[in-house]
Amino acid sequence: MELNRPRASVRILRIMALVLAVSVFWGGGLQPAHAQMSQSHALCWSRDGRFVAACSETSATVFNVMNGRAVCTVHPPALLTGVALSPRGRFLAVGILRSRIELYQVSDGKLVREMVGDQRFGGGYVVEFSADGRWLCSTGDSRGHSDADPVVRLWDVPTGAQISTLAGPRSDLSPHGGWMVANNSVEETVIYQPVPAGRRHRFDGARLPSQPFRADDRCLAIIDDQAHQLRMIALPDGPKLDLMPITHRHEAIVLSPGFHFVALTRRESDPAPAHANVVQIIGLRPHRVVAEIRGVALRATAISRQHVVLIEDAVHGQFQFVSTLTGKPVATVHGGTQKGTHSQMYGRFSHDGRLFGVVDADLGSSGDGLRVVDGLTGRTLWTRPIDR
């Protein structure tokens, strides 16, 4: 028996090494496109286009878009998980660990109030303002190795009171702020309701595409996994229109604001190289394939109002801009973030699509920085450090 113990120990060590290797591969290596959503909540734009905010793990800074001047910087007491600017840039909401949201006044960086969620969860929040600035929507975030709050919460900004909750963990507010929708991944349901409260509508066996609402608030898109269809629903409970068939091979589905185009990311057929993807850009009216882009660890994450598809290229740590009208690449923007994982790529279009922001983690001794580029050409307009 004594002679067999070393062999058993060796087997245990080999198993542990294999588990560690797998965890490293899936946690920090070339992750498949469906493993994690892009953390574009590390930066946000005010709806009027005058301000942009970005955060590192320890601070958040609001910048004037025209000249890149820092308007204010805040240093919350815990790791940051998301930022949001009110429509005219008056307030900055910051999600932090320990299930809290801090609301700051942008003019002087003064803390206005704190909103506390369910403290049984140690994670932070991703936050988003409604179009009128009256409401704030929060979704649990598990960055910092803490448990995420699985509930979507709607807060009253003037009072800090919690108004409504939906089973999450993912949520979206419609462009004009009239509706909120939640994707309950555990029960595989989509629930939507008027803001701030009202009759709820539920769809079983469904999930949300990356951009579920049409720009005029009158339509909602869902992925019906039972019928294998991408569907458009007239709000509040109108007819359902099938837009196109969807299979389980489609890992990321993004609609344009007017539902004229869809960008699909799917795995290549076997025996393709590991993590090989195809991004397919399709016009819906009329139905036509505009372009197909192939590569390793590619994923479409947004379509701007300027008809540009944003494709994350995790292998090269860069973003590709592709025109929905021609199907041709128009620009490449280097991400400057950790290569090989989508979860470390931070990029987001402004609301009108004319600008694009990148949180750059490779500024050396300057710490994290924000780079603003032209949303059509990818030309850099300015770069500023986030931590001051």
C-alpha positions, 0 to 999 in steps of 0.5 A: 500500500505504501508503494502505491501512494506515490503513484496515486499522488502523481495521478492526482497531480496530473488531474489537478494540472489538467483541470488548471490548464483547462481553467486557464484556457477558458478563463484567460485564453482564446475564449469562444464567442459565447463565453462572455459578453463584451464588457462595453459597460466600462465606458458610456456616452451621454445621449446628447453626445457632449460627454463620455465616461470610462472607468478602470478598476479604481476610478471613473472619469468624465470627459468633454467629447469636443476637446478631451478635457477631464470634467471630473474624476471619482474614486469609489471605495470598491472595485468598479463594475460599470458606469453610466451617464445621465442623458445630458451628462449631469450625473454619473452612476457607478456600479461597485462591489458589495451590491452598490451604486454610487451617484455623483454630480458631474459638475463637481464630482460630489457624491449625491446618493448611494443605492444599495441592492441585495447585499447577500451578493458581493458583486457589483452592478452594470448600470444604465439610465433611461432616456429621460434620466428619471430611472436607473437600471442595474444588472448584477456583475461578477467581476472581482470574483464575487457572486452577481446579483441575479435580479434586474433592478429599476431605481428612481434617480431623484430618491434612490428608491427601488421601484421594480425588479425582474429576474435577470441576469441581463437587462436592456432599456428601450431607446426612448425609455418606455420599456425594460426587458430581462433575459432569465437565462436559468429559466430560459425566459424573456420578460418585458414590462413598461417603465417604471411598472405595469403588466408583464409579458413573458416568453418561454424558451426565448433569449435576447439578441444583443440589441433587442429594441428598435429605435422607436420603442415600438418593437422588441426582438427575441430569439425563439429557441423553440421555433428556431426563429428571430422574431419581432414583436410589436409592443405592447402585445401585438403580432409577431413577425418572423425575421429569419431562422436561427440555429444554436450555432449562432452565438451572437446576434446583433440587430441594427437600430431600425431592424434593417440589418442583422449581424450573426456570429456562428461557429464554423462547421467541423472540422474547422480550427478551434474557435473559428467563427463566421460573422454574417451580415444580412439585410432583412428588407429585402433578405440578402447576405451582404458579407461573410467575414471568417476568422478565429475568435471573431464576434459581432457586438454592435451595429451603429446608426451610421450603418457600421458593424463592430466586430471584435477580433480577440486574437489581434486585440482589435476592432473591425468596422464593416459597412452594412451597405457594402459589406466591406471593411472600412477601418481597424481600431486596435484595442490596446487591451488583453488579447485573446479574450473578448471579456477584456475588449472595451469598445462602444459607439456613441448614441448617434454612431459618429464616435467610438470609444476604446478603453486602453489598458496598455498605456504603461505607467499612465494606467488605463486610458480612453481613446476616442476615434471617428466612428466611420474611419477609425481615425484617433481624435484624442487619448486621455488617461482615466486615472488622474 
